[in-house]
Amino acid sequence: MKFKIGDLVSIVSSQSRSVTYDPPALIIKAYISQPKIFLHNKKMNKLWLEEEDIGVGAVYDIMHQGIVEEAILEEWLISWKS
């Protein structure tokens, strides 16, 4: 696992890793699983992951702008630098 609970991270844009979304997010849980794109639609989530050829890997639950986001893929996050 690249990040640990309590780390601050930035969410990177799907278009360019040099573009990030502010403010930083807080890692609240780290585990191995499939990422969740569609939190409440397992069928669509499975379809999207298959189309993108994404399987099980390191994922994180994060707190971003007061909202908990579940199962964020490690490659979608980078260390936050102040």
DAZI-V699558 format. One record per pair of residues at least 24 apart in sequence whose ideal C-beta (glycine too) atoms are under 10 Angstrom apart, sorted by the first residue. I is the first residue (numbers start at 1). J is the second residue. Records with the same first field share a line. If there is no record, write none. Layout:
I->J, J
//
This chain:
1->27, 30, 31, 32, 58, 59, 60, 74
2->27, 30, 58, 60, 74, 75, 77, 78, 79
3->27, 30, 58, 60, 62, 74, 77, 78, 79
4->30, 60
5->29, 30, 60, 61
7->60, 62, 77, 79, 80
8->62, 79, 80, 81, 82
9->60, 62, 64, 72, 74, 76, 77, 78, 79, 80
10->64, 76, 77, 78, 79, 80, 81
11->62, 64, 69, 72, 76, 77, 78, 80
12->75, 76, 77, 78
13->76
14->76
17->75, 76, 78
18->78
20->77, 78, 80, 81
21->64, 65
22->64, 65, 80
23->64, 65, 80
24->62, 64, 77, 78, 79, 80, 81, 82
25->60, 61, 62, 63, 64, 65, 67, 68, 69, 72, 77, 80
26->60, 61, 62, 63, 64, 68, 80
27->60, 61, 62, 63, 72, 77
28->60, 61, 62, 63, 68, 69, 70
29->59, 60, 61, 62, 63, 68, 70, 71
30->58, 59, 60, 61, 62, 74
31->58, 59, 60, 61, 71
32->56, 57, 58, 59
33->57, 58, 59, 60, 70, 71, 73
34->59, 71, 73
35->59, 60, 70, 71, 72, 73, 74, 75, 76
36->61, 69, 70, 71, 72, 73
37->71, 72, 73
39->69, 70, 71
45->71
49->73
//
